[in-house]
Amino acid sequence: MLVVDQILKELHSRIATEFPGSQVHLSKIGDTYIISGEVSTEEAYDRINQVVANVHGNEKTINKLQKPLTNQINVKLSVIEVHRRLKEKLGINWKRITVL
């Protein structure tokens, strides 16, 4: 027996229209919607989640979408400029100070 869910059909149509060429699959088990597949951008990932949440309301969603991997490097940089006279005036011994 084949059961057609109107909301699922609307979601498929809307995602196919907004994200042509996407590899997103939607299914429903009980009252839970399952999103799977791959998206090409973080924006597409966020937008698809938003579309599904807006269409089905408060029902449960399991998100199994694969996001693209991004290469990020977090850098914390501190630049300190001290003039020699000020250093001597304040009595700073830089050899005793360690910075993590």
N, C-alpha and C positions, 0 to 999 in steps of 0.2 A: 504494500500500500504506500503510495506517495502522497505526502502531505506538503502543501505549498504554504509557506509562511509569507504573508504579504509584506511585513516589515523587513524580512530578510531580502525579499525581492527588491524593495525600495533601496535598501542599503547597497546591494550589489550594483544597481543601476547608478546610484549617485556616486559611488566610489569609482566606477568605471568611467563616468563622465568627467569627474574632477581630476582623476589621476589616470589618464589613458596610458596603457602599457604597464601599469602596475601589476604586481603579482600578489594581490591580496585575495585571500579566501575567507569567506564568512560561513559559519555554520551555527546551528542552535541545538543545544541539548537541554531539554526541559525549558526553564525560563532563562537560561544563560546563553549569551551570544559569545562565540569564539572567533577572534580575529587572528589569522595566521598569514604567513607569506613574508615577502620582503618589500621594503620601500627604499627609495634611493636617497631620501633626504630626511633630516630631523623634522623639517617643517611638514613633510608629508605624513610622517609618523604621528605628530601631534594633531594634525588636521583630521586624519582618519579616525583617531580616537574621539575627537570632538564630534564628528559627523555621526558616529555610532551612538555616542551618548545622547546626542540631541534627538535622534530618531526613535530610539527604544525607551527613552525615559529612565525610570529608576531600576530597570531590570539589570541583572548582573552581567558583567563582561569579563572575559578572560582574554588578555592581550598576549598573543604569542608572535607578534610582528618582530621581524629582525630589522634592527636599525643599522645604518652604515657605520662602520668603524671610523672614528675620527682620531687623527693624530694630534694630540695636544701636549704641550709642555707648559707646566706652571713654573714660573720663575719669580723668585722674590729677590729683589735687588735693593740694596741700601747703599747710597753714595754718601760718604762723609768727607768733607773737605775741612781740614784744619790747618791754619797757618802755624808755622813753627813758633813764632813769638807767643801766640795765644796758648799753644800747647805748653810751652815752658812756663808761661805766666800761671796757668792753671795747675801745673805740676802733674800732668798726665804722663804715666809710664805705659806706653802702648805695648811694651813687651809683656806686661803682666795681664793685659786685657785680651781675652779670647772671645771671638764672635762665632756663633753657631751658624 
